[in-house]
Amino acid sequence: MPAAQIRDLGALRWLHAGESVILFGPVGIGKTHVAQALGHLAVRQGAQVRFAKTSRVLAGLAGGHADRTWDKRIRELVRPDVLILDDFAMRQLRSRIPTVHGTY
């Protein structure tokens, strides 16, 4: 990512505008480092920030379905001003829609 683009993100205009930032690319290029730095800058400006591994968040939400606390868990998850989900879509997603064979 070009340094100018990182500096632009560091100005936090996206935060004040209520916008999202998605950092994507191959493993090992520093996406997590940049996301954590942006979160740190947001905290220094008074924002509440939560950082979590996506797999852990999804497991927690799945547990909420089991014990009927999903609504409470989702409200807690989205409470901070900034939510950083790390390692999102690390595995290729497969469709859960069954394939239908036949003639119509």
C-alpha positions as a printed Julia matrix, in Angstrom:
104×3 Matrix{Float64}:
   0.0     0.0     0.0
   1.48    3.37   -0.94
   2.64    5.52    1.98
   0.38    8.38    0.86
  -2.64    6.11    1.08
  -1.68    4.97    4.59
  -1.27    8.62    5.65
  -4.69    9.38    4.18
  -6.25    6.55    6.19
  -4.35    7.81    9.24
  -6.21   11.12    9.01
  -9.3     9.09   10.1
 -11.7    10.93    7.81
 -13.34    7.53    7.21
 -14.09    7.27   10.93
 -15.62   10.74   11.21
 -17.69   10.09    8.05
 -18.98    6.77    9.42
 -17.36    4.82    6.59
 -15.71    1.41    6.57
 -12.2     0.43    5.55
 -11.41   -2.97    4.06
  -7.78   -3.99    3.79
  -7.25   -7.0     1.57
  -4.4    -8.73   -0.15
  -2.1   -11.71    0.17
  -0.89  -13.07    3.49
   2.1   -11.32    5.04
   1.89   -7.83    3.54
   1.01   -5.99    6.76
  -2.79   -5.68    6.69
  -3.11   -6.53   10.38
  -0.33   -4.1    11.28
  -2.03   -1.26    9.39
  -5.43   -2.13   10.9
  -3.98   -2.12   14.42
  -2.23    1.2    13.79
  -5.49    2.75   12.57
  -7.25    1.37   15.64
  -4.56    2.86   17.87
  -4.95    6.26   16.2
  -8.73    6.06   16.67
  -8.28    5.29   20.39
  -5.96    8.29   20.73
  -8.79   10.43   19.32
 -11.24    9.05   21.88
 -12.92    6.31   19.85
 -13.77    2.92   21.29
 -12.09    0.16   19.28
 -12.46   -3.6    19.33
 -10.04   -5.96   17.57
 -10.97   -9.62   17.1
 -10.21  -12.59   14.93
 -13.18  -13.16   12.63
 -13.27  -16.9    13.38
 -13.66  -16.19   17.1
 -16.44  -13.65   16.49
 -18.34  -16.06   14.25
 -17.95  -18.88   16.79
 -19.28  -16.59   19.5
 -22.27  -15.63   17.4
 -22.95  -19.29   16.6
 -22.92  -20.0    20.33
 -25.45  -17.23   20.73
 -27.83  -19.11   18.47
 -27.43  -22.17   20.68
 -28.14  -20.39   23.96
 -30.5   -17.73   22.56
 -28.16  -14.81   23.37
 -27.42  -13.89   19.75
 -29.14  -10.48   20.0
 -27.13   -9.59   23.1
 -23.89  -10.78   21.54
 -24.42   -8.83   18.31
 -25.26   -5.64   20.22
 -22.04   -6.02   22.24
 -20.06   -6.67   19.07
 -21.18   -3.51   17.29
 -21.01   -1.22   20.33
 -17.5     0.2    19.67
 -16.93    3.01   17.2
 -14.42    0.85   15.3
 -14.59   -2.91   14.88
 -11.5    -4.53   13.39
 -12.1    -8.06   12.14
  -8.81   -9.77   11.4
  -8.32  -12.73    9.07
 -11.71  -12.31    7.41
 -12.33  -14.83    4.6
  -9.02  -16.61    5.08
 -10.53  -19.75    3.55
 -12.4   -19.9     0.29
 -16.11  -19.67    0.99
 -18.3   -22.44   -0.38
 -21.91  -22.01   -1.27
 -24.36  -23.74    1.07
 -27.05  -23.75   -1.58
 -27.63  -27.34   -2.66
 -27.18  -28.13   -6.29
 -30.42  -29.26   -7.91
 -30.19  -31.67  -10.79
 -33.02  -32.28  -13.2
 -35.04  -30.85  -15.99
 -37.46  -27.98  -15.56
